[in-house]
Amino acid sequence: VQLQASGGGFVQPGGSLRLSCTPSISIFSVNAMGWYRQAPGKQRELVATITNAGRPDYIESVKGRFTISRDGAKNTVYLQMNSLKPEDTGDYCCTFARYSDFDYWGQGTLVTVSR
């Protein structure tokens, strides 16, 4: 399974980025899709998920700023990130849960939020 994330880059605090992931499997063939983030020196954390039924969920620190969405026609999952903060810096990877665990992820895209 290929999970290539794209859309990362350098942005100043308060800026926005949109990440994209087009997996080699149908996004509707799994229970849920999501985005992991790994900041330098920290453990990987699951920041946003969206179920097969379209229900999103977020960790507290990104609620109101990040939006996960999908486009079935393009078989793509997005992560719109607004009001970015330096603590949002990290490597963002696309992931999926075939059943209940998000235990597969692909190559990430680096997001750097700094002045």
C-alpha positions as CSV (number, residue, x, y, z in Angstrom):
1,V,0.0,0.0,0.0
2,Q,1.3,3.4,-1.0
3,L,0.5,6.4,1.2
4,Q,2.3,9.5,-0.1
5,A,1.6,12.7,1.6
6,S,2.3,16.1,0.0
7,G,1.7,19.8,0.6
8,G,4.1,20.5,3.4
9,G,6.4,23.4,3.6
10,F,7.6,26.4,5.5
11,V,5.0,28.9,6.8
12,Q,5.0,31.7,9.3
13,P,2.8,31.5,12.5
14,G,-0.8,32.2,11.6
15,G,-0.4,30.9,8.1
16,S,-2.1,28.0,6.4
17,L,-1.2,24.8,4.5
18,R,-3.2,22.0,2.9
19,L,-1.9,18.5,3.0
20,S,-3.0,15.8,0.5
21,C,-2.8,12.1,0.5
22,T,-3.9,9.8,-2.4
23,P,-3.4,6.2,-1.3
24,S,-3.1,3.2,-3.6
25,I,-6.2,1.7,-2.0
26,S,-9.7,3.1,-2.0
27,I,-10.3,5.4,0.9
28,F,-13.7,3.8,1.3
29,S,-12.2,0.3,1.6
30,V,-10.9,1.0,5.1
31,N,-12.7,1.9,8.3
32,A,-11.0,5.3,8.6
33,M,-8.3,7.6,7.3
34,G,-6.1,9.9,9.3
35,W,-3.0,12.0,9.8
36,Y,-0.2,11.4,12.1
37,R,2.3,14.1,13.2
38,Q,5.7,13.6,14.6
39,A,7.4,16.6,16.0
40,P,11.2,16.6,16.6
41,G,12.1,14.7,19.7
42,K,8.5,13.7,20.4
43,Q,6.3,10.7,19.9
44,R,4.0,10.3,16.9
45,E,0.5,11.6,17.6
46,L,-2.7,11.0,15.6
47,V,-4.0,14.6,15.0
48,A,-7.1,14.0,12.8
49,T,-9.2,11.1,11.6
50,I,-12.2,10.7,9.4
51,T,-14.4,7.6,9.4
52,N,-15.8,5.8,6.4
53,A,-19.1,7.5,7.3
54,G,-17.4,10.9,7.1
55,R,-17.2,11.7,10.9
56,P,-14.1,13.7,11.7
57,D,-12.2,13.7,15.0
58,Y,-9.3,15.8,16.2
59,I,-6.9,16.1,19.1
60,E,-7.7,19.0,21.4
61,S,-4.7,21.1,20.3
62,V,-5.8,21.4,16.7
63,K,-9.6,21.7,17.1
64,G,-11.0,24.7,15.4
65,R,-7.8,25.1,13.3
66,F,-7.5,21.9,11.3
67,T,-10.0,20.3,9.1
68,I,-9.8,16.8,7.7
69,S,-11.8,16.0,4.5
70,R,-11.9,13.7,1.6
71,D,-12.8,13.7,-2.1
72,G,-14.1,10.3,-3.2
73,A,-13.8,11.1,-6.9
74,K,-10.1,11.8,-6.5
75,N,-9.6,9.2,-3.8
76,T,-7.8,11.8,-1.8
77,V,-7.8,12.8,1.9
78,Y,-6.9,16.4,2.9
79,L,-5.8,18.1,6.0
80,Q,-6.5,21.9,5.9
81,M,-4.3,23.6,8.6
82,N,-5.1,27.2,9.5
83,S,-3.7,29.5,12.2
84,L,-0.6,27.4,12.3
85,K,1.6,27.6,15.4
86,P,5.3,26.7,15.9
87,E,4.2,23.7,17.9
88,D,2.5,22.3,14.8
89,T,5.9,21.8,13.2
90,G,6.5,18.1,12.4
91,D,6.5,15.4,9.8
92,Y,2.9,14.7,8.8
93,C,2.0,11.2,7.5
94,C,-1.2,9.8,6.1
95,T,-2.5,6.7,7.8
96,F,-5.5,4.4,7.7
97,A,-7.3,2.0,10.0
98,R,-8.4,-1.1,8.2
99,Y,-10.4,-2.1,11.3
100,S,-9.7,-0.2,14.5
101,D,-5.9,0.5,14.7
102,F,-4.1,3.2,12.7
103,D,-1.0,0.9,12.3
104,Y,0.0,1.7,8.7
105,W,1.4,5.0,7.5
106,G,3.4,6.2,4.6
107,Q,6.2,8.7,3.8
108,G,5.5,12.0,5.4
109,T,5.6,15.6,4.4
110,L,7.4,18.1,6.5
111,V,5.7,21.2,8.0
112,T,7.8,23.9,9.5
113,V,6.1,26.8,11.3
114,S,8.5,29.6,12.2
115,R,9.3,33.3,11.8
